[in-house]
Amino acid sequence: MNVLQEVNMDLNDLNDVNKELFLRDFVQREDEFLRAPYNPEIEFYTSVKAGDVERVKELTTAEPLVDKPGLGKLSDKPLQNLKYHFVITTALVARYCIQGGMDLSDAYGLSDYFIQKADRCIRVEDISRLHQKMSVEYARRMRELRKKPICSVQVAQCIDYIYDHLHARITVSDLAGHVHLNESYLSRLFKKEVGLPISDYIRRQKLETAKNMLIYSDYHSAEIATILAFPSQSYFTEIFRKYTGLTPVEYRKENFRKSMDDTHES
């Protein structure tokens, strides 16, 4: 077989692939097939990376992997199809966590562990439950990672409390009562170990959450201000501008497209 014949065979193979992809896309459109929406997917991975255990639990409970709309068809066998999606999700979770500071060997070791467990599953429901367990475990480890520089149990407990109550008004009094310490002593201890006053740390975590909500959700800034328990939209806008140099509207416009581009490059 000469070179020309080999090239023609390669082109024929490529044409066959393109025809098959076109036919599949056509059938999916006719069946009103919808891919999994972009924003919720990114919110999920961002929540894991941020160590937001409660939000990860909410997302995986509200939409288990087995019931997730828009999953691509990677196998004609339902169990194998879900296993493939589990592997993809686990790999992406590991990658996001590595970007967030998790040790490479830890991230990949955990991913190998869960993928091997998924391989032994015999029901789609088992895969779905394992998906939640995997997601929560990565989120829990990311939360612990963020507390590594912390020395005292009380300050670590305060940080857990803050992460779990970002949608509420949090005061030093709340935290002091939670860890059974005097307010002034806790304030000194927290600043010494974390490097920020308690109020500044709370505000920073709320603003980081607001940044993600602006990029990965359709909430208006007024709604975000309410959800994160800021006193008013004007106050939220003011401190958001001080923190980022942009208003919430400007931040959304500038970063939404960038997040889309980064995802397509991944």
Number of C-alpha atoms within 10 A of each C-alpha: 5 6 8 9 10 11 11 11 12 12 12 12 12 12 12 12 12 12 12 12 12 12 12 12 13 13 12 14 11 9 9 9 15 12 12 13 11 12 14 13 14 18 19 21 20 21 24 29 28 22 25 22 23 16 18 26 19 13 17 19 13 11 14 17 22 19 12 13 14 11 17 15 12 13 12 8 10 14 18 17 16 24 24 19 19 23 19 13 19 23 17 15 23 26 19 20 25 18 12 17 13 20 14 14 10 14 21 17 13 17 22 15 11 18 22 12 13 22 15 11 15 11 14 19 16 15 25 23 15 19 25 19 15 21 24 22 17 27 27 19 19 23 20 15 16 16 17 9 11 17 13 12 9 19 23 21 14 20 22 17 16 22 20 14 16 18 17 14 13 17 14 18 13 15 23 19 12 13 17 11 14 13 17 12 10 21 19 14 18 23 15 12 15 17 12 15 16 24 12 12 17 21 18 16 15 23 21 15 20 22 19 17 18 21 23 22 18 11 14 12 20 15 12 24 22 15 14 19 18 19 11 12 15 13 12 23 19 15 16 22 15 11 14 13 12 16 18 23 12 12 17 20 13 13 16 15 12 13 14 15 11 9 11 8 7 7
